[in-house]
């Protein structure tokens, strides 16, 4: 399969998880040095550890098991914007943290394989807003 075919297959299989994957990224995971293309050893190692390749950050999906919370966050942010409240990433971050602290505080306590915890960073907020509301901030 070519990277483009892999991209299309993944988007058909799980449109939400693979909505932003590109053939260019998939192409970087393939080693073309031999007679036939094969997955790079580093990609196979991460897959063996049930880990996503580095370019596909799993952090925005930390709420994938909580669609009701995502909907509440989105509804509140839309309502604030509708009434004219100026929203920047830090204001949005505050709304998100408030919902998470009340509705699913375990998100902040969950330890991932590298020993780190989830942080609601500015970069994470921007990805969340882009994916869920098509909002962008400079």
N, CA, C and O atoms as CSV, one atom per row, in Angstrom:
chain,resi,resn,atom,element,x,y,z
A,1,UNK,N,N,0.840,-1.187,0.000
A,1,UNK,CA,C,0.000,0.000,0.000
A,1,UNK,C,C,0.879,1.242,0.000
A,1,UNK,O,O,1.938,1.273,0.626
A,2,UNK,N,N,0.432,2.232,-0.692
A,2,UNK,CA,C,1.148,3.503,-0.695
A,2,UNK,C,C,0.720,4.318,0.529
A,2,UNK,O,O,-0.313,4.027,1.132
A,3,UNK,N,N,1.500,5.331,0.900
A,3,UNK,CA,C,1.086,6.186,2.020
A,3,UNK,C,C,-0.300,6.807,1.815
A,3,UNK,O,O,-1.050,6.978,2.777
A,4,UNK,N,N,-0.634,7.139,0.590
A,4,UNK,CA,C,-1.956,7.730,0.318
A,4,UNK,C,C,-3.057,6.695,0.559
A,4,UNK,O,O,-4.098,7.014,1.132
A,5,UNK,N,N,-2.825,5.465,0.123
A,5,UNK,CA,C,-3.814,4.411,0.350
A,5,UNK,C,C,-3.967,4.122,1.843
A,5,UNK,O,O,-5.074,3.887,2.326
A,6,UNK,N,N,-2.845,4.141,2.571
A,6,UNK,CA,C,-2.893,3.925,4.015
A,6,UNK,C,C,-3.683,5.046,4.685
A,6,UNK,O,O,-4.517,4.790,5.553
A,7,UNK,N,N,-3.417,6.295,4.279
A,7,UNK,CA,C,-4.149,7.445,4.835
A,7,UNK,C,C,-5.648,7.275,4.625
A,7,UNK,O,O,-6.423,7.438,5.567
A,8,UNK,N,N,-6.065,6.955,3.416
A,8,UNK,CA,C,-7.496,6.805,3.122
A,8,UNK,C,C,-8.103,5.657,3.920
A,8,UNK,O,O,-9.223,5.774,4.417
A,9,UNK,N,N,-7.379,4.556,4.046
A,9,UNK,CA,C,-7.854,3.409,4.805
A,9,UNK,C,C,-8.066,3.786,6.276
A,9,UNK,O,O,-9.106,3.482,6.860
A,10,UNK,N,N,-7.067,4.453,6.866
A,10,UNK,CA,C,-7.169,4.842,8.275
A,10,UNK,C,C,-8.334,5.793,8.508
A,10,UNK,O,O,-9.052,5.665,9.500
A,11,UNK,N,N,-8.524,6.732,7.613
A,11,UNK,CA,C,-9.623,7.696,7.770
A,11,UNK,C,C,-10.982,7.031,7.627
A,11,UNK,O,O,-11.956,7.475,8.236
A,12,UNK,N,N,-11.059,5.976,6.835
A,12,UNK,CA,C,-12.320,5.221,6.745
A,12,UNK,C,C,-12.543,4.387,8.000
A,12,UNK,O,O,-13.672,4.268,8.475
A,13,UNK,N,N,-11.468,3.808,8.541
A,13,UNK,CA,C,-11.576,2.934,9.711
A,13,UNK,C,C,-11.931,3.697,10.988
A,13,UNK,O,O,-12.769,3.245,11.769
A,14,UNK,N,N,-11.295,4.855,11.203
A,14,UNK,CA,C,-11.545,5.638,12.421
A,14,UNK,C,C,-11.377,7.120,12.092
A,14,UNK,O,O,-10.312,7.693,12.322
A,15,UNK,N,N,-12.429,7.738,11.555
A,15,UNK,CA,C,-12.326,9.122,11.100
A,15,UNK,C,C,-11.949,10.122,12.192
A,15,UNK,O,O,-11.258,11.101,11.911
A,16,UNK,N,N,-12.382,9.899,13.415
A,16,UNK,CA,C,-12.062,10.872,14.459
A,16,UNK,C,C,-10.601,10.784,14.877
A,16,UNK,O,O,-9.944,11.814,15.031
A,17,UNK,N,N,-10.085,9.587,15.061
A,17,UNK,CA,C,-8.698,9.430,15.498
A,17,UNK,C,C,-7.702,9.825,14.413
A,17,UNK,O,O,-6.649,10.388,14.715
A,18,UNK,N,N,-8.024,9.535,13.148
A,18,UNK,CA,C,-7.069,9.764,12.069
A,18,UNK,C,C,-7.457,10.929,11.164
A,18,UNK,O,O,-7.013,10.993,10.017
A,19,UNK,N,N,-8.267,11.836,11.656
A,19,UNK,CA,C,-8.735,12.942,10.818
A,19,UNK,C,C,-7.604,13.837,10.316
A,19,UNK,O,O,-7.724,14.429,9.243
A,20,UNK,N,N,-6.525,13.944,11.055
A,20,UNK,CA,C,-5.444,14.847,10.674
A,20,UNK,C,C,-4.195,14.138,10.135
A,20,UNK,O,O,-3.186,14.785,9.857
A,21,UNK,N,N,-4.263,12.840,9.992
A,21,UNK,CA,C,-3.089,12.127,9.489
A,21,UNK,C,C,-2.921,12.408,7.997
A,21,UNK,O,O,-3.900,12.546,7.264
A,22,UNK,N,N,-1.683,12.489,7.571
A,22,UNK,CA,C,-1.418,12.775,6.164
A,22,UNK,C,C,-0.488,11.717,5.575
A,22,UNK,O,O,0.264,11.056,6.291
A,23,UNK,N,N,-0.561,11.575,4.266
A,23,UNK,CA,C,0.313,10.639,3.568
A,23,UNK,C,C,1.773,11.029,3.755
A,23,UNK,O,O,2.647,10.163,3.789
A,24,UNK,N,N,2.043,12.324,3.876
A,24,UNK,CA,C,3.428,12.775,4.069
A,24,UNK,C,C,3.986,12.250,5.385
A,24,UNK,O,O,5.132,11.804,5.437
A,25,UNK,N,N,3.195,12.297,6.436
A,25,UNK,CA,C,3.651,11.799,7.736
A,25,UNK,C,C,3.841,10.289,7.669
A,25,UNK,O,O,4.852,9.766,8.140
A,26,UNK,N,N,2.879,9.592,7.091
A,26,UNK,CA,C,2.993,8.141,6.964
A,26,UNK,C,C,4.252,7.785,6.175
A,26,UNK,O,O,4.940,6.818,6.500
A,27,UNK,N,N,4.546,8.560,5.150
A,27,UNK,CA,C,5.742,8.328,4.347
A,27,UNK,C,C,7.028,8.413,5.150
A,27,UNK,O,O,8.004,7.736,4.827
A,28,UNK,N,N,7.044,9.246,6.202
A,28,UNK,CA,C,8.256,9.350,7.027
A,28,UNK,C,C,8.439,8.127,7.908
A,28,UNK,O,O,9.533,7.914,8.430
A,29,UNK,N,N,7.396,7.311,8.090
A,29,UNK,CA,C,7.472,6.119,8.917
A,29,UNK,C,C,7.954,4.905,8.122
A,29,UNK,O,O,8.171,3.831,8.683
A,30,UNK,N,N,8.120,5.090,6.805
A,30,UNK,CA,C,8.480,3.981,5.922
A,30,UNK,C,C,9.941,4.105,5.507
A,30,UNK,O,O,10.402,5.181,5.126
A,31,UNK,N,N,10.657,2.994,5.586
A,31,UNK,CA,C,12.064,2.935,5.168
A,31,UNK,C,C,12.120,2.457,3.722
A,31,UNK,O,O,11.702,1.342,3.414
A,32,UNK,N,N,12.636,3.303,2.843
A,32,UNK,CA,C,12.706,2.986,1.415
A,32,UNK,C,C,14.115,2.589,0.986
A,32,UNK,O,O,14.397,2.525,-0.211
A,33,UNK,N,N,15.000,2.322,1.939
A,33,UNK,CA,C,16.400,2.062,1.590
A,33,UNK,C,C,16.616,0.676,0.986
A,33,UNK,O,O,17.585,0.484,0.252
A,34,UNK,N,N,15.766,-0.273,1.262
A,34,UNK,CA,C,15.931,-1.634,0.752
A,34,UNK,C,C,15.191,-1.844,-0.554
A,34,UNK,O,O,14.659,-0.902,-1.140
A,35,UNK,N,N,15.164,-3.098,-1.006
A,35,UNK,CA,C,14.475,-3.397,-2.266
A,35,UNK,C,C,12.954,-3.210,-2.169
A,35,UNK,O,O,12.291,-2.936,-3.170
A,36,UNK,N,N,12.413,-3.359,-0.959
A,36,UNK,CA,C,10.980,-3.148,-0.742
A,36,UNK,C,C,10.786,-2.207,0.431
A,36,UNK,O,O,11.545,-2.260,1.398
A,37,UNK,N,N,9.780,-1.346,0.361
A,37,UNK,CA,C,9.515,-0.466,1.507
A,37,UNK,C,C,9.054,-1.277,2.720
A,37,UNK,O,O,8.264,-2.214,2.597
A,38,UNK,N,N,9.565,-0.895,3.889
A,38,UNK,CA,C,9.171,-1.531,5.151
A,38,UNK,C,C,8.999,-0.436,6.204
A,38,UNK,O,O,9.526,0.667,6.059
A,39,UNK,N,N,8.254,-0.756,7.270
A,39,UNK,CA,C,8.112,0.193,8.368
A,39,UNK,C,C,9.467,0.393,9.029
A,39,UNK,O,O,10.230,-0.561,9.182
A,40,UNK,N,N,9.769,1.612,9.418
A,40,UNK,CA,C,11.023,1.892,10.127
A,40,UNK,C,C,11.019,1.137,11.461
A,40,UNK,O,O,9.966,0.926,12.064
A,41,UNK,N,N,12.197,0.739,11.905
A,41,UNK,CA,C,12.324,-0.017,13.154
A,41,UNK,C,C,11.764,0.772,14.333
A,41,UNK,O,O,11.132,0.194,15.217
A,42,UNK,N,N,11.990,2.088,14.356
A,42,UNK,CA,C,11.496,2.911,15.473
A,42,UNK,C,C,9.970,2.904,15.533
A,42,UNK,O,O,9.387,2.926,16.617
A,43,UNK,N,N,9.328,2.873,14.371
A,43,UNK,CA,C,7.858,2.838,14.325
A,43,UNK,C,C,7.363,1.480,14.816
A,43,UNK,O,O,6.396,1.407,15.575
A,44,UNK,N,N,8.019,0.412,14.388
A,44,UNK,CA,C,7.629,-0.925,14.841
A,44,UNK,C,C,7.827,-1.082,16.341
A,44,UNK,O,O,7.010,-1.710,17.015
A,45,UNK,N,N,8.914,-0.510,16.870
A,45,UNK,CA,C,9.161,-0.575,18.316
A,45,UNK,C,C,8.047,0.124,19.090
A,45,UNK,O,O,7.546,-0.407,20.081
A,46,UNK,N,N,7.658,1.322,18.633
A,46,UNK,CA,C,6.584,2.048,19.323
A,46,UNK,C,C,5.260,1.303,19.201
A,46,UNK,O,O,4.479,1.265,20.152
A,47,UNK,N,N,5.003,0.711,18.037
A,47,UNK,CA,C,3.765,-0.045,17.847
A,47,UNK,C,C,3.751,-1.280,18.754
A,47,UNK,O,O,2.706,-1.644,19.292
A,48,UNK,N,N,4.898,-1.915,18.920
A,48,UNK,CA,C,4.988,-3.085,19.799
A,48,UNK,C,C,4.686,-2.712,21.245
A,48,UNK,O,O,4.192,-3.539,22.012
A,49,UNK,N,N,4.980,-1.482,21.615
A,49,UNK,CA,C,4.697,-1.000,22.969
A,49,UNK,C,C,3.309,-0.384,23.061
A,49,UNK,O,O,2.993,0.292,24.041
A,50,UNK,N,N,2.486,-0.611,22.059
A,50,UNK,CA,C,1.134,-0.020,22.001
A,50,UNK,C,C,1.186,1.485,22.089
A,50,UNK,O,O,0.364,2.107,22.762
A,51,UNK,N,N,2.140,2.063,21.417
A,51,UNK,CA,C,2.330,3.505,21.446
A,51,UNK,C,C,2.123,4.056,20.049
A,51,UNK,O,O,2.478,3.409,19.063
A,52,UNK,N,N,1.553,5.243,19.958
A,52,UNK,CA,C,1.382,5.886,18.666
A,52,UNK,C,C,2.703,6.482,18.202
A,52,UNK,O,O,3.513,6.895,19.033
A,53,UNK,N,N,2.939,6.536,16.895
A,53,UNK,CA,C,4.121,7.224,16.411
A,53,UNK,C,C,4.134,8.669,16.887
A,53,UNK,O,O,3.081,9.267,17.110
A,54,UNK,N,N,5.318,9.221,17.040
A,54,UNK,CA,C,5.456,10.545,17.647
A,54,UNK,C,C,4.653,11.631,16.964
A,54,UNK,O,O,4.143,12.526,17.637
A,55,UNK,N,N,4.525,11.582,15.661
A,55,UNK,CA,C,3.807,12.645,14.951
A,55,UNK,C,C,2.323,12.633,15.269
A,55,UNK,O,O,1.649,13.645,15.081
A,56,UNK,N,N,1.802,11.522,15.742
A,56,UNK,CA,C,0.386,11.432,16.065
A,56,UNK,C,C,0.227,11.539,17.570
A,56,UNK,O,O,0.131,10.522,18.257
A,57,UNK,N,N,0.198,12.731,18.078
A,57,UNK,CA,C,0.112,12.947,19.520
A,57,UNK,C,C,-1.197,12.401,20.061
A,57,UNK,O,O,-2.263,12.657,19.502
A,58,UNK,N,N,-1.118,11.660,21.131
A,58,UNK,CA,C,-2.308,11.059,21.715
A,58,UNK,C,C,-2.997,11.990,22.697
A,58,UNK,O,O,-4.140,11.739,23.081
A,59,UNK,N,N,-2.346,13.032,23.102
A,59,UNK,CA,C,-2.881,13.863,24.156
A,59,UNK,C,C,-4.236,14.492,23.839
A,59,UNK,O,O,-5.106,14.459,24.709
A,60,UNK,N,N,-4.484,15.072,22.636
A,60,UNK,CA,C,-5.809,15.630,22.408
A,60,UNK,C,C,-6.909,14.592,22.542
A,60,UNK,O,O,-8.056,14.945,22.817
A,61,UNK,N,N,-6.585,13.322,22.355
A,61,UNK,CA,C,-7.568,12.266,22.486
A,61,UNK,C,C,-7.794,11.811,23.914
A,61,UNK,O,O,-8.519,10.841,24.139
A,62,UNK,N,N,-7.202,12.475,24.870
A,62,UNK,CA,C,-7.353,12.083,26.270
A,62,UNK,C,C,-8.813,12.171,26.704
A,62,UNK,O,O,-9.216,11.521,27.668
A,63,UNK,N,N,-9.597,12.966,25.998
A,63,UNK,CA,C,-11.017,13.096,26.321
A,63,UNK,C,C,-11.899,12.264,25.407
A,63,UNK,O,O,-13.124,12.379,25.463
A,64,UNK,N,N,-11.300,11.427,24.564
A,64,UNK,CA,C,-12.096,10.671,23.606
A,64,UNK,C,C,-13.128,9.767,24.284
A,64,UNK,O,O,-14.158,9.454,23.686
A,65,UNK,N,N,-12.871,9.353,25.499
A,65,UNK,CA,C,-13.841,8.542,26.230
A,65,UNK,C,C,-14.882,9.354,26.975
A,65,UNK,O,O,-15.706,8.802,27.704
A,66,UNK,N,N,-14.843,10.663,26.792
A,66,UNK,CA,C,-15.759,11.558,27.510
A,66,UNK,C,C,-16.448,12.531,26.544
A,66,UNK,O,O,-16.277,13.743,26.669
A,67,UNK,N,N,-17.224,12.013,25.583
A,67,UNK,CA,C,-17.863,12.910,24.610
A,67,UNK,C,C,-18.828,13.905,25.248
A,67,UNK,O,O,-19.019,15.006,24.731
A,68,UNK,N,N,-19.437,13.520,26.373
A,68,UNK,CA,C,-20.362,14.421,27.057
A,68,UNK,C,C,-19.626,15.643,27.616
A,68,UNK,O,O,-20.154,16.755,27.590
A,69,UNK,N,N,-18.422,15.437,28.116
A,69,UNK,CA,C,-17.631,16.548,28.649
A,69,UNK,C,C,-17.152,17.443,27.515
A,69,UNK,O,O,-17.163,18.668,27.636
A,70,UNK,N,N,-16.733,16.829,26.417
A,70,UNK,CA,C,-16.326,17.617,25.247
A,70,UNK,C,C,-17.486,18.491,24.800
A,70,UNK,O,O,-17.298,19.668,24.495
A,71,UNK,N,N,-18.689,17.920,24.760
A,71,UNK,CA,C,-19.872,18.685,24.329
A,71,UNK,C,C,-20.152,19.844,25.291
A,71,UNK,O,O,-20.476,20.946,24.849
A,72,UNK,N,N,-20.031,19.607,26.594
A,72,UNK,CA,C,-20.263,20.690,27.568
A,72,UNK,C,C,-19.244,21.816,27.375
A,72,UNK,O,O,-19.602,22.993,27.411
A,73,UNK,N,N,-17.987,21.455,27.172
A,73,UNK,CA,C,-16.941,22.466,26.973
A,73,UNK,C,C,-17.242,23.269,25.722
A,73,UNK,O,O,-17.194,24.499,25.740
A,74,UNK,N,N,-17.553,22.575,24.632
A,74,UNK,CA,C,-17.847,23.244,23.361
A,74,UNK,C,C,-19.058,24.155,23.506
A,74,UNK,O,O,-19.036,25.297,23.048
A,75,UNK,N,N,-20.115,23.653,24.143
A,75,UNK,CA,C,-21.329,24.467,24.323
A,75,UNK,C,C,-21.045,25.731,25.127
A,75,UNK,O,O,-21.521,26.811,24.779
A,76,UNK,N,N,-20.268,25.596,26.202
A,76,UNK,CA,C,-19.941,26.771,27.020
A,76,UNK,C,C,-19.093,27.780,26.253
A,76,UNK,O,O,-19.330,28.986,26.331
A,77,UNK,N,N,-18.110,27.286,25.516
A,77,UNK,CA,C,-17.264,28.209,24.757
A,77,UNK,C,C,-18.065,28.924,23.670
A,77,UNK,O,O,-17.889,30.122,23.451
A,78,UNK,N,N,-18.942,28.189,22.994
A,78,UNK,CA,C,-19.797,28.815,21.975
A,78,UNK,C,C,-20.722,29.856,22.606
A,78,UNK,O,O,-20.927,30.933,22.045
A,79,UNK,N,N,-21.280,29.530,23.775
A,79,UNK,CA,C,-22.182,30.467,24.452
A,79,UNK,C,C,-21.438,31.740,24.852
A,79,UNK,O,O,-21.948,32.846,24.675
A,80,UNK,N,N,-20.242,31.580,25.387
A,80,UNK,CA,C,-19.449,32.756,25.759
A,80,UNK,C,C,-19.147,33.622,24.545
A,80,UNK,O,O,-19.233,34.848,24.606
A,81,UNK,N,N,-18.798,32.981,23.461
A,81,UNK,CA,C,-18.481,33.722,22.242
A,81,UNK,C,C,-19.721,34.418,21.684
A,81,UNK,O,O,-19.640,35.540,21.184
A,82,UNK,N,N,-20.875,33.739,21.775
A,82,UNK,CA,C,-22.129,34.304,21.259
A,82,UNK,C,C,-22.519,35.589,21.980
A,82,UNK,O,O,-23.025,36.522,21.356
A,83,UNK,N,N,-22.288,35.642,23.287
A,83,UNK,CA,C,-22.650,36.845,24.044
A,83,UNK,C,C,-21.555,37.908,24.010
A,83,UNK,O,O,-21.684,38.950,24.653
A,84,UNK,N,N,-20.495,37.657,23.275
A,84,UNK,CA,C,-19.485,38.680,23.059
A,84,UNK,C,C,-18.285,38.658,23.990
A,84,UNK,O,O,-17.517,39.619,24.024
A,85,UNK,N,N,-18.111,37.592,24.740
A,85,UNK,CA,C,-16.947,37.501,25.617
A,85,UNK,C,C,-15.714,37.264,24.740
A,85,UNK,O,O,-15.689,36.316,23.956
A,86,UNK,N,N,-14.692,38.118,24.866
A,86,UNK,CA,C,-13.478,37.883,24.071
A,86,UNK,C,C,-12.719,36.671,24.620
A,86,UNK,O,O,-12.358,36.632,25.796
A,87,UNK,N,N,-12.488,35.700,23.765
A,87,UNK,CA,C,-11.833,34.471,24.193
A,87,UNK,C,C,-10.438,34.367,23.589
A,87,UNK,O,O,-10.256,34.495,22.378
A,88,UNK,N,N,-9.472,34.136,24.447
A,88,UNK,CA,C,-8.130,33.793,23.975
A,88,UNK,C,C,-7.826,32.392,24.487
A,88,UNK,O,O,-8.663,31.779,25.149
A,89,UNK,N,N,-6.648,31.886,24.191
A,89,UNK,CA,C,-6.355,30.509,24.588
A,89,UNK,C,C,-6.378,30.333,26.100
A,89,UNK,O,O,-6.788,29.278,26.584
A,90,UNK,N,N,-5.951,31.330,26.853
A,90,UNK,CA,C,-5.928,31.191,28.308
A,90,UNK,C,C,-7.345,31.162,28.898
A,90,UNK,O,O,-7.606,30.414,29.841
A,91,UNK,N,N,-8.250,31.964,28.353
A,91,UNK,CA,C,-9.649,31.925,28.811
A,91,UNK,C,C,-10.264,30.561,28.497
A,91,UNK,O,O,-10.949,29.967,29.329
A,92,UNK,N,N,-10.006,30.080,27.288
A,92,UNK,CA,C,-10.520,28.768,26.891
A,92,UNK,C,C,-9.920,27.682,27.778
A,92,UNK,O,O,-10.613,26.743,28.171
A,93,UNK,N,N,-8.641,27.810,28.090
A,93,UNK,CA,C,-7.972,26.861,28.966
A,93,UNK,C,C,-8.660,26.824,30.334
A,93,UNK,O,O,-8.858,25.749,30.901
A,94,UNK,N,N,-9.020,27.982,30.855
A,94,UNK,CA,C,-9.712,28.051,32.139
A,94,UNK,C,C,-11.050,27.342,32.111
A,94,UNK,O,O,-11.402,26.631,33.054
A,95,UNK,N,N,-11.799,27.531,31.033
A,95,UNK,CA,C,-13.099,26.856,30.896
A,95,UNK,C,C,-12.891,25.341,30.842
A,95,UNK,O,O,-13.609,24.583,31.493
A,96,UNK,N,N,-11.909,24.918,30.066
A,96,UNK,CA,C,-11.640,23.483,29.927
A,96,UNK,C,C,-11.214,22.877,31.262
A,96,UNK,O,O,-11.726,21.832,31.664
A,97,UNK,N,N,-10.280,23.531,31.946
A,97,UNK,CA,C,-9.809,23.010,33.236
A,97,UNK,C,C,-10.953,22.934,34.242
A,97,UNK,O,O,-11.065,21.957,34.983
A,98,UNK,N,N,-11.795,23.949,34.269
A,98,UNK,CA,C,-12.935,23.937,35.196
A,98,UNK,C,C,-13.830,22.729,34.943
A,98,UNK,O,O,-14.224,22.037,35.882
A,99,UNK,N,N,-14.148,22.479,33.683
A,99,UNK,CA,C,-14.993,21.320,33.367
A,99,UNK,C,C,-14.306,20.016,33.752
A,99,UNK,O,O,-14.940,19.116,34.302
A,100,UNK,N,N,-13.018,19.914,33.465
A,100,UNK,CA,C,-12.307,18.669,33.768
A,100,UNK,C,C,-12.175,18.450,35.265
A,100,UNK,O,O,-12.339,17.326,35.738
A,101,UNK,N,N,-11.884,19.496,36.013
A,101,UNK,CA,C,-11.738,19.367,37.472
A,101,UNK,C,C,-13.041,18.910,38.113
A,101,UNK,O,O,-13.028,18.153,39.084
A,102,UNK,N,N,-14.164,19.370,37.572
A,102,UNK,CA,C,-15.471,19.014,38.136
A,102,UNK,C,C,-15.954,17.660,37.622
A,102,UNK,O,O,-16.410,16.823,38.401
A,103,UNK,N,N,-15.853,17.447,36.309
A,103,UNK,CA,C,-16.471,16.271,35.693
A,103,UNK,C,C,-15.595,15.026,35.623
A,103,UNK,O,O,-16.099,13.907,35.723
A,104,UNK,N,N,-14.294,15.210,35.453
A,104,UNK,CA,C,-13.414,14.026,35.391
A,104,UNK,C,C,-12.005,14.391,35.848
A,104,UNK,O,O,-11.079,14.461,35.039
A,105,UNK,N,N,-11.852,14.622,37.148
A,105,UNK,CA,C,-10.537,15.004,37.677
A,105,UNK,C,C,-9.467,13.935,37.490
A,105,UNK,O,O,-8.275,14.231,37.564
A,106,UNK,N,N,-9.882,12.699,37.251
A,106,UNK,CA,C,-8.906,11.621,37.050
A,106,UNK,C,C,-8.026,11.863,35.830
A,106,UNK,O,O,-6.936,11.299,35.735
A,107,UNK,N,N,-8.480,12.690,34.901
A,107,UNK,CA,C,-7.677,13.009,33.720
A,107,UNK,C,C,-6.327,13.586,34.136
A,107,UNK,O,O,-5.309,13.311,33.501
A,108,UNK,N,N,-6.317,14.384,35.201
A,108,UNK,CA,C,-5.078,15.018,35.654
A,108,UNK,C,C,-4.202,14.065,36.469
A,108,UNK,O,O,-3.012,14.320,36.656
A,109,UNK,N,N,-4.776,12.992,36.943
A,109,UNK,CA,C,-4.043,12.039,37.781
A,109,UNK,C,C,-3.514,10.848,36.990
A,109,UNK,O,O,-2.631,10.132,37.461
A,110,UNK,N,N,-4.042,10.637,35.807
A,110,UNK,CA,C,-3.647,9.491,34.987
A,110,UNK,C,C,-2.174,9.596,34.587
A,110,UNK,O,O,-1.732,10.625,34.075
A,111,UNK,N,N,-1.432,8.534,34.822
A,111,UNK,CA,C,-0.008,8.487,34.475
A,111,UNK,C,C,0.153,7.696,33.185
A,111,UNK,O,O,-0.321,6.565,33.079
A,112,UNK,N,N,0.828,8.299,32.197
A,112,UNK,CA,C,1.070,7.614,30.934
A,112,UNK,C,C,2.383,6.845,31.009
A,112,UNK,O,O,3.092,6.932,32.011
A,113,UNK,N,N,2.712,6.102,29.974
A,113,UNK,CA,C,3.860,5.191,29.997
A,113,UNK,C,C,5.180,5.871,30.318
A,113,UNK,O,O,6.055,5.265,30.939
A,114,UNK,N,N,5.335,7.122,29.903
A,114,UNK,CA,C,6.613,7.795,30.172
A,114,UNK,C,C,6.657,8.400,31.572
A,114,UNK,O,O,7.636,9.055,31.931
A,115,UNK,N,N,5.608,8.190,32.365
A,115,UNK,CA,C,5.578,8.668,33.738
A,115,UNK,C,C,5.019,10.069,33.911
A,115,UNK,O,O,4.947,10.575,35.031
A,116,UNK,N,N,4.625,10.699,32.819
A,116,UNK,CA,C,4.113,12.068,32.906
A,116,UNK,C,C,2.597,12.067,33.119
A,116,UNK,O,O,1.930,11.040,32.992
A,117,UNK,N,N,2.087,13.236,33.443
A,117,UNK,CA,C,0.652,13.446,33.637
A,117,UNK,C,C,0.154,14.405,32.568
A,117,UNK,O,O,0.939,15.121,31.946
A,118,UNK,N,N,-1.158,14.413,32.360
A,118,UNK,CA,C,-1.769,15.342,31.417
A,118,UNK,C,C,-1.685,16.766,31.961
A,118,UNK,O,O,-1.973,17.011,33.132
A,119,UNK,N,N,-1.290,17.694,31.103
A,119,UNK,CA,C,-1.292,19.124,31.411
A,119,UNK,C,C,-2.106,19.818,30.341
A,119,UNK,O,O,-1.952,19.533,29.153
A,120,UNK,N,N,-2.955,20.709,30.748
A,120,UNK,CA,C,-3.773,21.473,29.806
A,120,UNK,C,C,-2.939,22.660,29.313
A,120,UNK,O,O,-3.137,23.795,29.746
A,121,UNK,N,N,-2.020,22.381,28.414
A,121,UNK,CA,C,-1.102,23.416,27.926
A,121,UNK,C,C,-1.764,24.268,26.855
A,121,UNK,O,O,-2.818,23.917,26.325
A,122,UNK,N,N,-1.139,25.373,26.551
A,122,UNK,CA,C,-1.653,26.258,25.497
A,122,UNK,C,C,-1.697,25.518,24.163
A,122,UNK,O,O,-2.652,25.667,23.401
A,123,UNK,N,N,-0.670,24.726,23.881
A,123,UNK,CA,C,-0.631,23.963,22.629
A,123,UNK,C,C,-1.775,22.949,22.578
A,123,UNK,O,O,-2.407,22.776,21.536
A,124,UNK,N,N,-2.043,22.274,23.712
A,124,UNK,CA,C,-3.133,21.301,23.753
A,124,UNK,C,C,-4.472,22.000,23.540
A,124,UNK,O,O,-5.327,21.500,22.810
A,125,UNK,N,N,-4.652,23.154,24.175
A,125,UNK,CA,C,-5.902,23.911,24.030
A,125,UNK,C,C,-6.109,24.305,22.567
A,125,UNK,O,O,-7.212,24.183,22.035
A,126,UNK,N,N,-5.045,24.777,21.925
A,126,UNK,CA,C,-5.159,25.163,20.512
A,126,UNK,C,C,-5.568,23.980,19.648
A,126,UNK,O,O,-6.399,24.128,18.752
A,127,UNK,N,N,-4.993,22.803,19.905
A,127,UNK,CA,C,-5.370,21.611,19.141
A,127,UNK,C,C,-6.821,21.233,19.410
A,127,UNK,O,O,-7.565,20.896,18.489
A,128,UNK,N,N,-7.217,21.291,20.682
A,128,UNK,CA,C,-8.591,20.958,21.050
A,128,UNK,C,C,-9.576,21.887,20.338
A,128,UNK,O,O,-10.565,21.429,19.766
A,129,UNK,N,N,-9.301,23.191,20.374
A,129,UNK,CA,C,-10.191,24.164,19.751
A,129,UNK,C,C,-10.218,24.012,18.236
A,129,UNK,O,O,-11.266,24.165,17.609
A,130,UNK,N,N,-9.073,23.714,17.655
A,130,UNK,CA,C,-9.004,23.520,16.213
A,130,UNK,C,C,-9.797,22.297,15.782
A,130,UNK,O,O,-10.547,22.345,14.807
A,131,UNK,N,N,-9.631,21.209,16.507
A,131,UNK,CA,C,-10.295,19.954,16.134
A,131,UNK,C,C,-11.791,19.970,16.395
A,131,UNK,O,O,-12.560,19.392,15.628
A,132,UNK,N,N,-12.210,20.624,17.468
A,132,UNK,CA,C,-13.612,20.558,17.859
A,132,UNK,C,C,-14.453,21.746,17.407
A,132,UNK,O,O,-15.666,21.623,17.239
A,133,UNK,N,N,-13.813,22.894,17.211
A,133,UNK,CA,C,-14.578,24.089,16.856
A,133,UNK,C,C,-14.070,24.794,15.597
A,133,UNK,O,O,-14.667,25.772,15.148
A,134,UNK,N,N,-12.983,24.304,15.037
A,134,UNK,CA,C,-12.339,24.959,13.891
A,134,UNK,C,C,-11.929,26.381,14.218
A,134,UNK,O,O,-11.950,27.247,13.344
A,135,UNK,N,N,-11.552,26.637,15.476
A,135,UNK,CA,C,-11.053,27.936,15.890
A,135,UNK,C,C,-9.537,27.906,15.853
A,135,UNK,O,O,-8.914,26.895,16.178
A,136,UNK,N,N,-8.955,29.019,15.453
A,136,UNK,CA,C,-7.497,29.131,15.476
A,136,UNK,C,C,-7.098,30.403,16.180
A,136,UNK,O,O,-7.800,31.413,16.114
A,137,UNK,N,N,-5.972,30.349,16.852
A,137,UNK,CA,C,-5.405,31.511,17.545
A,137,UNK,C,C,-3.966,31.679,17.094
A,137,UNK,O,O,-3.284,30.704,16.778
A,138,UNK,N,N,-3.516,32.907,17.067
A,138,UNK,CA,C,-2.119,33.167,16.696
A,138,UNK,C,C,-1.211,32.983,17.875
A,138,UNK,O,O,0.002,33.158,17.754
